[in-house]
Amino acid sequence: MRAAPLPTTPLPPPGPRLIPIDIGHPVYAALTDPATAFWALVDKTRVDAELAGGALLDGYRARFDEFARELHALRFGLKPSGVYLNPTERCNLDCRYCYLPGEQRSGGRHMPVQTLLDSLQALKDYFASTMGDSGRKPRAIFHGAEPLMNKDAVFAAIDAFGDDFAFGVQTNGTLLDDAAIAFLTARNVSIGLSLDGPAAAITDATRRTWGGHSVHGKVLTAMEKLRGYGSWSVITTCTGENLPWLSEMIELFHAHEVPTCMLNTVRCTLPGARSVKPADVDMGRAFFAALDRSHALYRDSGRKLVVANFANIVLAILAPSARRLMCDISPCGGGRAFFALAADGGLYPCSEFIGLARFNGGKLLDGGVDAALSSPAFRPVIERDVDRFSPCAECAIRHFCGSPCPAEAHEMNGGMGRTGAFCEFYKEQVNYALRLIADGKADDFLWDGWDEGTETTFQLQ
């Protein structure tokens, strides 16, 4: 299946219009304009009256152009400020849903130490040109496969460029021994782990070594060693194997004092992941129950466990430019807010594309970042625009969702002008977030201080 090429010039937004949405709340409905991501919560009995005119519609019309410019800048005006570094193709695990081909993970290459150092120097120079004197460091996340398979290169890079980048390491946790933890925590490197079940049998259904051995206990040990550290998190990939236990995952993370977790839908880029994809309705039922459980634990203990991927949806509604992740906007962050460096030195829009050779934008040390960003490999990702294809173009919440993920849409559904794997789930996630906002509970699901530096630009009660 071949999708038609996407236009390269953004279309201007239509004039102000508000679309009613039943969010499943007993009192409130939402009105939203997808052209600007503007929204309001109104009493269900007043929907028709508000659409007919009055203070809400008049106030919005007066600010429409301003809001349209702000959303356009967020969608099309960003420059990269982060990079995913993949220092090796290898991994010591054979996870069923991995987006990297098995032949790479079992016998792939390591990036030589000097190549990684030269690459970071080139990236330092590039980010100096895009970020200038903003006072912020570019983010550099060592990603996988399993970055600690090439630990010597990773640690040499962190030591050499610790003053130039805000580093993070996303690891399966099995190689995170005492010495590695001491090195990373002493340098304030953020550490991300992965765990898919509250018990070994559940984790083992999707995450095991190549020899079929469990890694559950090793990850729990790493979590215990990181307790009290200020910058760590755990990802759970949600599949048909672990959905019934997502609430128990929340309980385990809260008991281990995990500051932040992610309950990510499985990315269905490669066929192996599609074999464990849950149905949207099942995903929603388990996910929202887990969020409810996280809130109950917070109310009982006073200690938050932020589910970061959901918190980002709440931010996409409350303060779009304050969102911390760039998967749930269109175009997504790939090639706009960040890009990925593969172990062979090639540049890709995102790590999700590294197993797909057609999205290789060329070698960093040969052509540089700008050549990759303008390459035919990157352009289809950068230009993927939900305003231009169905059903997203007709969807009232399309800029709270972004129809992720482009790699998934391209490989699973046949092109960039297609939805990803969990369309109905994302709609219900936005409805759930709007219900929390209506009930005054949204802050309970967000990082403390999330609104520092933000400005209220429209408020009408």
N, C-alpha and C positions, 0 to 999 in steps of 0.2 A: 504494500500500500504506500503511495507517495502523496504527501500533502502538498498543496499549492504553496509557493513561496510567500512569505509574509511581507507586506509593504514595509518600507524602510522609514517613512516619515509619519510621526504620530498624527493622528487625526485630532482636530480641535474638539473639545467637549461640546455636547449640545447645551442648550439653555437650561436654566434651573428646572428641575422636576423632582418630585418626591414620590417614592414608591412605597406603599404600605407592605409590611412584613408581619405575619403572625409568628411571634417568637415563642409561643407556648406559655405565655405568662397570663395569670388570671385577670390582671388589670390592664397591663400595658401592651401596646403594639409598637413597632418601630416604623419610622419613616426614614428613608435613606435615598440619597442621590448617588448612584454608583459613579457618576462622572467626577465627583469630588471626594467621595467617601464621607460626605456629610451625613449625619444621622440625628434623629431625635426620638425620644420615647414619649408617647402620648397615650392618654386614656383611650381605651378601645372605643368608647362611646363617642369620642370626639374626632376620630380619624377623618370622616368626611368633611367635618367643619374645618379642620386644619388644612386639608387639601384645597378647600374652597378659597382660602385666604385668611389673612389676619397677621398677628405679630410674628409668628414663626416663619411663615412663608415670606413675608415682607423683609424680615431681618436676614433670612438666608439669601434672598435675591440681591440684597444690597452688598453681600460679601461673596457672591458666587465667583466672580472673576479672581478675587484674592485666593479663595480656597482652591480653585482650579489650577492656579499658578503654583501653589504650594505642593499639590499632589503631583503635578507634572514634573516639578524639580526633583521630588523624591523618586519618581519612576524613571526619569530620563536624564537627570543632571548629576548623578553621583559619579565619583571617580574612585577607583579601588583604594582601599585603606587596609587591606588584609590579604594574607596568602595562606593557603594550606600547603604544607611542605610534606611530601611523601618521600622520605629518604630511603625507602626500600619497597620492593614489590612483594616481599615475603611476609608470611604470617605463620605462626606456630599453631593457629587454629584453622579449622575448616567449617566455618559457620554456614549454615544452609542458605542463608539469604544474602550473602556478601555480594556487593556490586562489582567486585573485581574477579576476573576469571581465575579458575582454580590453578591453571598452569603457571600463572604469574605468582600466586601466593605460595605454591609449593616449591618452585624452583627459580624464582625471578632474581633480579639483580639488586645489589646494594648500590646506592650512590656513594662514590668515593668521598672521603673526608674533604679533600681539597676542592672537589667540585661543589660540594655543599657550601663551603666557605666562600668560594668565588661567586656562587649563586646569590648568597645573602648580601654580598657586597653590591652586586648588580641591583638587587631588590632594594637595598638601602638607598642607592642613588635614585632609583625610580620613584620610591615613595617620597623622597625629599622633593621631587618635582610635582607630585600630586597633592601632598599634604602641607607643604611649605612650613611656615612657622606657626602651625595650629596649636602647638604645645602637646599634641597627642602622638604617641608612638603607634606605628602600624602594628597590627596583630599578626603574629606568625604562629600557626598551630601545626605541630607535627602530628601527622595523620596517618591513616593506614590504608592498607595492610597494617602491620604492627611496627611502629617506629622504633621500639626498643630492640628489635632484631638488629638494628644498626646503631646501637647505643653510643658507640665511640664517636660517630659522626654527629649525632644529635647533641651530645654533651659538649663536644668541641665547639659546635655552632653557638650553643647557648652561652658558653664562656666568652667567645669572641665577640658576640653581638648583643650581649645582655643589656647594654645601655641604649641600643638602637631599636629594639623590638620588644613588644609585650608578648612573651612566649607562652605557649600552652602545649600540652602533650595529651593526645587522646590515645589511650592504650587499653588493651584487654586486661591488663593488671597482672598477668601471670609472671612477667619479668620485673615487676616492680618490687625489688628487694630493698633491704634497709639502706644500702648504700645509694641506690637510685632515689629513694624517697628523700634521704638527707640532702643529696645534691639538688634536687628539684625544689624542695621546700625552702632551702637556704637562699635560693635565687628567686623566690616568689613566682615560680612557674605554675600556672593553673594546670590541674591534673583532672582528666576525665577518664572514668572507668566504664565498663559495660557489664551488665548482669541482667539475665532474662527471666529469672524465676526466684521465688522465695525459698525454694528447696532445690537440691541438686538435680532431681529427676526432671524438673521442669526446665531448668537451665540447659541440661544436657540434651534436650530434645532438639535444640537449634545451635548450641554453641559447645563444641568439643574439639579436642586435639585431632590431628590427622590420624592418630592411632585409636581414636574413639574414647579417650580418657576424659573424665570430668575436670573442669577448671573452676567449678562453683566455689569450692573451699578456698582456693587461692585468692579469688576476688574478695570474698568476705574478709580474709586476713588483711588484704590491702586496705579495705575500707576501715577496719579497726585501727590500722596504723595511721590513717589520714584523719581520724576523728580529731576535731579541734583545729585542723588546718583551715585557713580562711578561704581558700580558693580551690575547691574540688567539687566534682559532680559525678553522677552516675546516669548512664543512658540505659533504658530498657527498650528494646525493639519489640513492638507489639505484633504478635503473629497469632495464627490460629492455635498455636501450641500453648500460649501462656495467658490468653485473654481472661479466663476464669479467675486468675490469680493476681490481676493488676492491683486490686485493693490491698491484698496481702503484700505486694511489692512496696506499696506506699507505707505500710506499717513497718516493714523491715527497714526501709530507708530512714524513716523518722526515728526508729529506735537506735540506728547507728549515727544519728545526728548528721545526715547528709544535708548540706546546705541547699543544694539545687539538684533536681533530677530532670530527666526528659523521658516522656513516654511516647516514643516516636512510632508512627505508622511505618511498617516495613516498606522500604523503597523497592518497587517491583521492576527495576531496570533489567535485571537478568532473569531467566526462567526459573532458577532455583528459588528466588524470593517469591515468585508468583505461586509456587506450590504450597506456601504457608500463609498466603494472604487471607485475612478474615473478611467476612462480609461487612459492608459499611454499617449495617444496623447492629451487628454484634460488636464491632469496634466501638461504636458510640455508647452502647449500653455499658460495656466494661470501663471505658475511659471516663465517662461521667460519674460512674460509681466510685472510681478511684479518686477523682477530684473531690467528690463529696466527702470521702474518707479523709483526704488531706485537710479539708476544712474543719472537720470534726476534731482531728488531732490538734490542729492549731488552737481551736477554741478551748480544748481541754488542757493543753500544755503551755500555751502562749508562745510556742516556737513554730515558726513557719518552715514548711518544706515547699519551696517554690517549684512547680512543674513548669519548666522554662518554655517549652514549646507552646503550652496553653497560655502562659503569661504573655507571650508575644502576640497572641491573637487579641487578648484584652487590650494590650498597648496599641495594636493596629487600629482599634476602635477609638480608644480614649485619646491617644496622642501618636498619630502615625509616624512622625519623624523620630519618636523616642524608642521605636521597636529595636530590639537587639539582634534579632535574626532576620535574614533577608530571603527566606524561602517562600514566605506567604505574601509576596507582592509580585506584581507583573510589570515589567520583566523582573525576574528574580535577581538575586545578588550575583549570580555567576557571570563573571566578566564585567560586572559593573561595580560591585562593592568589594569583591574579592576574586581570586582566581587560584588555580592549583598548579604546583610544580611537581611533576612526576619524577620517579627515580632515574629515568633515562634523560632528564633535563628538559623534557617537553612541557609546554604550558597547555593547560586545559581550563575551560570555564569554571569547573568545579571538580572536586575529587570524584564525584559520582560519574563523571565522563571518562575517567582514566582508562577504563577497560574498552573504550570505544575509539578506535584509531582515527575515525573520520573527524573527531573533535580535537585533534592535536593541532595547536596553533603554531607549532615550531619551537625550536630550542631557545630557552632563555638566553644562553650565552652566545648564541649566534645572531638571532634577530631582535631580541629584546621584548619587553612587555608590550610596547605600543604596536609592534608588528603583529603580535598575537591577537590583541584586542580588535584589530581591524581585519583580521584574516577571515576567509570563508568558513573556517572551523568555529570561530566564536560568534560570528554575526547572527546565525539563526537563534542562538540562545539569548543574546543581548536584545534582539528584535522581537522576541516572542511576546505578544501583546494580547491579553485576554479581551480587549475591546474589539478584536478583529475576527474572532471565531466563535462559533456556537458550540455548546450552549452558554458559554461564559459571557458572551457579549450581551445576552439578555438577562444576566443574573444580577440581582440587586446588591449582592454582597461580594462581588468579584474582587474588589480591592481590599477586602478583609481576609481574603483567601489566597488569591494569586494563582490558583489552579496548579499547585505543585505536583510533580517535579518535572522540569523539561526533559531530563534524561529518561525518566519513567514514561512520560507521555510519548516521546519519540520511539522508544524501544518496545513498549507494551502496546500502545494504541495507534502507532503508525505515523506520527509526525508531530511537529511543534504546534500545529494548530489543532491539538486534541487536548482533552482533559487528562489529568493524572489518574491515579488508581482509586482515590477515595472521595469523589465529588460529594456524595450525599453526606458523608461523615463531616466534611468541612462545613457544609451548610449548618448542620446541627450544632457543631462546635461554636459557630458564631451566635446562633440562637441562645445557647447555654450562656455564653459570655454576656449577651445583652440582658438576659434574665438576672444575672448577678449584678450588673450595673443598675438595673431597675430596683433591685432590693438593697442597694447600698453595700454590697459585699465585695465589690471588685478589688478593693485595696488588700483584702485578705489573701488574694491569690498572686499579688505582685511583690517585687522586691521592695524592701523598706527604702524610702527616699527616691523611688522611681521618678517622681515628678519634679525633683530638683533641677532647676534650669529650664523647665518647661513654662509655657505661657498660655493662659486661657484666652482664646481669641473669639469665642462665641459662647454665650450662656444666656439662656432664657428659661424662666420657670413660671 
